[in-house]
């Protein structure tokens, strides 16, 4: 006896995380038992429908990939303004965001490179011009090549040498390629050495220079050569901006947390204008009347950061400036 029955198949097709289509297959059967002879034809029909539905899904994937390929080609040609639209499945949107973030960093690095090139060119121009002018004058017989005229030339070569050394240190520190030779260090002794190195300069300028770093501070795991450079840069900066009769002092104490030490260089100089204060750690940033290269504070910030510390400045015009930084007592304690 023949009886009628029915069969129902429901298929959904996805492109990435989105549903791009569905298929309902409904049919009458001559008897409730399945006819195995029909199965290959049903499978073939379902396969053809699946392939037809897959084409829009492939398009959903292909368009974001085409965007990425086009943007990569523009970057290869030197266009860092290229950006990839964030569309398509979630994974491709995340890839587009990462690609755009990479381009933002590349563009920022390129701006920094050009600014550095311009700054270095500006800083080199003055000493090179002085050396060239003096040597040409001596060769032309304008004045003799004696000690009085050769001394300024020698001093300008020292300026160039310091600038080159500073640029190298700063470049290594910013790139993370500067290796620290850490050892347990007595900060009171280190500060005393810096004071001794600048004592004659301070005396000649009529400025009092002394250390107030506590003798009972625990030893700190640092690179003493690099930290001496930090204190030397800060001390030189304080002496440079402090008039006769003023003072510069180095202080040090244990942070209230007990995990860090706090070092400060305090001067009674003319202070820093509020509009300049946020920029004093920027490379080559200096006031119009400052004789320095504008690298000392930037080097200090990067060296402190390499030690896992932080640095900040407080200043009041006409009162003085305090530059304070913290260092962890040991590696990994920050």
C-alpha positions, -999 to +999 in steps of 0.1 A: +000+000+000+014+034-010+012+063+014+022+100+010+048+115+034+070+146+033+107+155+038+122+189+049+158+201+047+169+236+060+204+249+051+221+281+063+253+296+046+278+318+063+304+342+050+327+349+080+305+356+110+275+367+090+247+346+075+246+352+038+217+329+028+194+300+036+177+273+017+145+253+024+140+220+005+105+205+009+091+176-010+065+148-011+076+112-009+056+083-022+062+064+010+076+073+043+106+051+039+136+070+022+145+060-013+183+056-013+184+060-050+174+097-047+202+105-022+229+113-048+206+136-066+197+154-034+234+158-025+242+171-060+214+197-058+225+208-023+261+211-035+251+233-065+230+255-042+259+257-017+283+268-045+259+294-057+255+308-022+293+307-016+300+334-043+286+363-022+305+350+008+338+349-011+331+385-022+327+395+014+362+381+021+378+393-012+370+430-008+388+436+025+418+416+012+419+437-019+418+469+003+448+455+022+468+446-009+461+481-024+472+499+008+504+477+010+512+487-025+509+524-017+531+520+013+557+502-008+557+532-031+563+555-001+528+567+006+524+565+044+490+582+043+473+550+030+447+535+052+426+503+051+388+505+056+376+484+085+350+461+069+342+425+064+344+397+090+357+404+125+392+390+119+397+411+088+385+442+106+411+435+134+437+431+107+428+464+091+430+481+125+465+466+132+477+476+097+465+512+102+481+514+137+514+502+122+511+530+095+505+556+122+536+545+140+556+546+108+544+580+100+552+593+135+587+578+132+592+595+098+582+628+113+606+623+142+634+613+118+629+645+097+627+667+128+659+651+142+677+657+109+666+693+109+676+698+146+710+682+141+717+703+110+708+734+130+730+724+160+760+716+137+758+748+117+771+771+144+803+753+155+812+744+119+807+780+109+830+792+137+857+766+129+855+774+092+856+812+097+885+811+120+906+788+099+899+808+067+909+840+085+942+825+096+949+811+061+941+845+046+965+862+070+938+882+087+952+872+121+980+849+131+976+812+140+985+817+176+971+802+208+946+830+213+930+824+179+933+786+178+917+781+213+882+790+201+886+766+172+896+738+196+866+746+219+842+743+190+856+709+181+849+699+217+813+712+213+810+690+182+824+660+200+800+664+229+770+668+205+780+636+187+783+617+219+750+630+232+732+621+200+747+586+201+736+581+237+701+594+230+697+573+199+707+541+217+685+549+247+654+557+226+658+525+205+663+503+236+698+492+223+717+508+252+729+481+276+729+488+313+757+473+335+738+472+367+755+468+401+746+476+437+754+513+440+757+537+470+738+568+458+753+590+484+788+582+471+776+587+435+761+621+443+793+631+461+813+623+430+791+645+408+794+674+432+832+670+432+832+671+394+813+704+393+827+721+423+852+743+405+826+753+379+801+762+407+827+781+426+836+801+395+800+810+390+795+820+426+769+792+431+768+769+462+768+732+452+763+704+477+748+669+482+721+661+507+716+624+498+711+603+529+740+580+538+716+553+551+699+547+518+699+511+507+721+501+477+703+504+444+707+480+414+716+506+387+743+513+360+764+538+380+780+553+348+746+561+333+731+574+365+761+596+370+754+610+335+718+617+346+729+636+377+756+654+358+732+666+331+707+678+358+735+695+378+749+712+347+715+724+338+709+738+373+743+756+373+736+770+339+704+787+350+714+798+385+729+833+391+757+841+415+747+838+451+722+810+443+725+773+451+722+738+435+717+708+457+713+671+451+689+654+475+679+617+480+656+598+502+636+565+504+602+566+488+573+562+513+565+529+495+599+515+505+604+501+470+620+531+454+644+559+460+638+595+451+666+617+438+662+654+432+683+683+418+671+715+433+682+750+421+673+786+430+676+798+394+653+819+374+628+790+369+610+777+338+581+796+322+548+775+325+545+773+287+579+757+284+577+733+313+558+705+295+584+704+268+618+706+286+624+668+282+619+670+244+649+665+222+666+698+213+640+719+232+656+749+249+649+785+256+662+812+233+689+823+257+700+788+268+736+779+257+731+742+259+723+717+231+689+709+244+698+672+247+707+669+284+672+666+298+660+643+270+690+620+277+682+621+315+646+611+309+655+582+286+682+568+310+659+570+339+632+552+319+657+525+310+662+519+348+624+515+352+620+549+368+601+581+361+612+618+360+593+651+363+600+688+368+585+714+390+593+751+386+583+785+397+596+815+377+619+836+399+621+809+426+638+779+411+634+744+396+633+709+410+638+679+388+628+648+407+631+611+396+624+578+411+643+545+408+633+510+419+656+495+445+661+464+423+653+452+389+616+443+385+606+462+417+590+491+399 
